[in-house]
Every structure is written in C-alpha cells, then in structure tokens.
C-alpha cells in the first residue's frame, strides 16, 4: 500500500471515528437548548455573537486535545483511565444538574446568566463545561490515542480528527445561532422535554466514560 493511500485511509478513519463520538458527547442540539435558556434575556444579535465565539472556543479546545492532549497528560503524570473517570464524574454531575434545573419558563425569575457582556459568559460556562467539558476533552484525547503512534498515518489520523472537530464546531454554531427559533417552534413544554432527554443521554454518556476508565485501570 502506498504512503498516499495509507494517509488517505487514516484521515478518513479519524474523521469517521471522531464525528459520531464527538456529536454524542458535545450534543449540539441539547447544549443549544441550554444556551437559549441561559441567555433568555439577551437580544438576538447578542446571542448570535456569543454563539460564534462558543463554536470557536469549542473548536480550539477539541484540536488542542487532539494534538497535544496526551503530551500534557504525560507531563503531569495523569493516565488516560484516570482522566476518563474524572471526566465521567464531571459529566454525570453536569447532567444531573441539567435534569433538575428549572424549566425554561422559570428562568425569568432571575436564574438566567447575569447580563454583563458576552466575554463574561462565552468561555465559562457556555463553552466549558456546557458545550465542551472535561468529558469531551477526555473523549478527544482518547480518540487521538486510538490512532497510529507516529509517521504519516498518525498525522493523517489527527488531521481527520481535526476535520471532524470543525464539523462539530459548525454544528454548535448553527444550533446555538438558531436555538431561539427552535425553542419558538417547540414551545416551552417541548423545549423542556428535549432538554431533559438530552440531559439523560448526557448522564448515560458520563456513566459510560467512567466505566471505560475503570476498565482501563483494572
């Protein structure tokens, strides 16, 4: 097999492996409903600007995890199973809070984010941990570790992961950008139902991440 063929196959393999995994853990639709709920007091123009920044930050976090995540873990002496367990616990906690969060209609009672400017809320908590939290980072590092160790195939594999991250970031931007329209179509009751279901799926994902980490330690 030629080097070009191997490179192309690894790129496609990385893309196909990462896209469904990242979509499941990032959950652009579910996070968009939370995005809309927490920014209910903002104008459409403000939400559009924040959505663009959230997608950009999410993309940076993902590609950083792909390219240097393993090196950072090695530097601090943290194993991948330990990261998975910690990330799984954080995801479970986050999902549990979302499951028990007030309904969208209750956010008008002062539970939405304080209106202090887009920069105050874009990275935390809208990007981390709502869109790309520790669970997403652990999944991204695990995906990078699943490819070839070095050589052209290894680089091509991570490039495929990067393309998948760009696709997921675009989905995050589109979902957040039009989240208020989706809520308007679903109605408050429908939006609350979808958000609860998304939180439950996120809870299951967190449990699975933690189980994988425990198996890795054993």
C-alpha positions as CSV (number, residue, x, y, z in Angstrom):
1,X,0.0,0.0,0.0
2,X,1.4,3.4,-0.9
3,X,2.1,6.2,1.6
4,X,-0.6,8.4,0.0
5,X,-3.2,5.6,0.2
6,X,-2.3,4.9,3.9
7,X,-2.5,8.7,4.6
8,X,-6.0,9.0,3.0
9,X,-7.3,5.9,4.7
10,X,-6.1,7.1,8.1
11,X,-7.6,10.6,7.5
12,X,-11.0,9.1,6.7
13,X,-10.7,6.6,9.6
14,X,-10.1,9.5,12.0
15,X,-13.0,11.5,10.7
16,X,-15.4,8.6,10.8
17,X,-14.3,7.6,14.3
18,X,-14.5,11.1,15.8
19,X,-17.6,12.5,14.2
20,X,-20.3,10.3,15.9
21,X,-18.3,10.2,19.2
22,X,-18.0,14.0,19.4
23,X,-21.6,14.5,18.3
24,X,-22.8,12.3,21.1
25,X,-20.7,13.9,23.9
26,X,-20.9,17.5,22.7
27,X,-24.7,17.2,21.8
28,X,-25.0,20.4,19.9
29,X,-28.8,20.3,20.0
30,X,-29.1,19.7,23.7
31,X,-26.5,22.3,24.6
32,X,-28.2,24.8,22.3
33,X,-31.4,24.5,24.3
34,X,-29.4,25.2,27.5
35,X,-27.7,28.1,25.6
36,X,-31.1,29.6,24.7
37,X,-32.4,29.1,28.3
38,X,-29.4,30.7,29.9
39,X,-29.4,33.7,27.5
40,X,-33.1,34.3,27.5
41,X,-32.6,37.9,28.5
42,X,-30.2,38.7,25.6
43,X,-31.1,40.1,22.3
44,X,-30.9,38.0,19.1
45,X,-27.8,39.9,18.0
46,X,-26.0,39.3,21.2
47,X,-26.9,35.6,21.1
48,X,-25.6,35.3,17.6
49,X,-22.3,36.9,18.5
50,X,-21.9,34.6,21.6
51,X,-22.8,31.5,19.5
52,X,-20.0,32.3,17.1
53,X,-17.5,32.6,20.0
54,X,-18.7,29.5,21.7
55,X,-18.2,27.5,18.5
56,X,-14.7,29.0,18.0
57,X,-13.6,28.2,21.6
58,X,-15.1,24.6,21.3
59,X,-13.1,24.0,18.1
60,X,-9.8,25.3,19.8
61,X,-10.4,23.0,22.8
62,X,-11.0,20.0,20.6
63,X,-8.0,20.4,18.4
64,X,-5.8,21.2,21.3
65,X,-6.9,18.0,23.0
66,X,-6.2,16.1,19.7
67,X,-2.8,17.4,19.1
68,X,-1.2,17.9,22.5
69,X,-3.6,16.4,25.0
70,X,-1.6,13.2,25.5
71,X,1.6,15.1,26.0
72,X,0.0,17.3,28.6
73,X,-1.3,14.3,30.5
74,X,2.2,12.7,30.4
75,X,3.8,15.9,31.7
76,X,1.5,15.9,34.7
77,X,1.7,12.1,35.2
78,X,-2.1,11.6,34.6
79,X,-3.2,8.4,33.0
80,X,-5.9,8.3,30.4
81,X,-8.2,6.0,32.6
82,X,-7.9,8.5,35.4
83,X,-8.9,11.3,33.1
84,X,-11.9,9.2,31.9
85,X,-13.0,8.5,35.4
86,X,-12.7,12.2,36.4
87,X,-14.3,13.4,33.2
88,X,-17.1,10.9,33.6
89,X,-17.9,12.1,37.1
90,X,-18.0,15.7,36.0
91,X,-20.3,14.8,33.1
92,X,-22.6,12.9,35.4
93,X,-22.7,15.9,37.8
94,X,-23.4,18.3,35.0
95,X,-26.1,16.0,33.5
96,X,-27.7,15.6,37.0
97,X,-27.9,19.4,37.4
98,X,-29.5,19.8,34.0
99,X,-32.0,17.1,34.8
100,X,-33.0,19.0,37.9
101,X,-32.7,22.5,36.5
102,X,-35.7,24.8,36.5
103,X,-37.9,24.8,33.4
104,X,-37.3,27.4,30.7
105,X,-40.3,29.3,31.8
106,X,-38.8,29.7,35.3
107,X,-35.7,31.4,34.0
108,X,-37.4,34.8,34.0
109,X,-37.3,34.7,37.9
110,X,-33.7,35.7,37.9
111,X,-32.0,32.4,37.2
112,X,-30.6,33.3,33.8
113,X,-27.0,34.4,33.4
114,X,-26.3,38.0,34.5
115,X,-26.1,40.4,31.7
116,X,-22.5,41.6,32.0
117,X,-21.3,41.3,28.4
118,X,-20.6,38.4,26.0
119,X,-17.0,38.0,27.2
120,X,-18.1,37.2,30.8
121,X,-20.1,34.1,29.8
122,X,-18.8,32.9,26.5
123,X,-15.9,30.7,27.7
124,X,-17.3,29.9,31.1
125,X,-19.9,28.4,31.5
126,X,-21.2,28.3,27.9
127,X,-18.1,26.7,26.3
128,X,-16.8,24.9,29.4
129,X,-18.5,22.9,30.8
130,X,-21.8,23.2,28.9
131,X,-20.5,22.6,25.4
132,X,-17.1,21.1,25.7
133,X,-16.4,20.0,29.3
134,X,-14.0,17.5,30.8
135,X,-15.9,14.6,29.3
136,X,-15.4,16.0,25.8
137,X,-11.7,16.6,26.5
138,X,-11.2,13.1,27.7
139,X,-13.0,11.6,24.7
140,X,-10.9,13.8,22.4
141,X,-7.7,12.6,24.0
142,X,-8.9,9.0,23.9
143,X,-9.7,9.4,20.2
144,X,-6.2,10.7,19.4
145,X,-4.7,7.8,21.3
146,X,-6.6,5.3,19.2
147,X,-4.7,6.2,16.0
148,X,-1.2,5.3,14.8
149,X,1.6,6.5,17.1
150,X,3.7,8.3,14.6
151,X,4.5,8.7,10.9
152,X,2.3,9.9,8.0
153,X,-0.5,7.7,9.2
154,X,-0.5,9.2,12.6
155,X,-0.5,12.8,11.3
156,X,-3.3,12.0,8.8
157,X,-5.4,10.4,11.5
158,X,-5.2,13.5,13.7
159,X,-6.0,15.7,10.7
160,X,-9.1,13.6,10.2
161,X,-10.0,14.2,13.8
162,X,-9.5,17.9,13.2
163,X,-11.8,17.9,10.3
164,X,-14.4,16.2,12.5
165,X,-13.9,18.9,15.2
166,X,-14.5,21.6,12.6
167,X,-17.8,19.9,11.6
168,X,-18.9,19.6,15.2
169,X,-18.0,23.2,15.8
170,X,-20.1,24.2,12.8
171,X,-23.0,22.3,14.2
172,X,-22.5,24.0,17.6
173,X,-22.6,27.4,15.9
174,X,-25.7,26.6,13.8
175,X,-27.5,25.1,16.8
176,X,-26.8,28.0,19.1
177,X,-27.4,30.5,16.4
178,X,-30.9,29.3,15.8
179,X,-31.7,28.0,19.3
180,X,-34.3,30.6,20.0
181,X,-36.1,29.7,16.8
182,X,-36.1,26.1,17.7
183,X,-37.5,26.9,21.1
184,X,-40.2,29.0,19.5
185,X,-41.1,26.1,17.3
186,X,-41.1,23.5,20.1
187,X,-42.8,25.8,22.6
188,X,-41.6,25.9,26.2
189,X,-43.0,22.5,27.1
190,X,-41.4,20.8,24.1
191,X,-38.1,22.6,24.7
192,X,-38.1,21.4,28.3
193,X,-38.8,17.8,27.3
194,X,-36.0,17.8,24.7
195,X,-33.6,19.3,27.3
196,X,-34.5,16.7,29.9
197,X,-34.0,13.9,27.3
198,X,-30.6,15.4,26.3
199,X,-29.6,15.6,29.9
200,X,-30.5,12.0,30.4
201,X,-28.4,10.9,27.3
202,X,-25.5,13.0,28.7
203,X,-25.9,11.2,32.0
204,X,-25.6,7.9,30.2
205,X,-22.5,9.1,28.3
206,X,-20.9,10.1,31.6
207,X,-21.5,6.7,33.1
208,X,-20.1,5.0,30.1
209,X,-16.9,7.2,30.1
210,X,-16.4,6.4,33.8
211,X,-16.9,2.6,33.2
212,X,-14.4,2.7,30.4
213,X,-11.9,4.4,32.7
214,X,-12.4,1.9,35.5
215,X,-11.9,-1.0,33.0
216,X,-8.7,0.7,31.9
217,X,-7.4,0.8,35.4
218,X,-8.4,-2.8,36.1
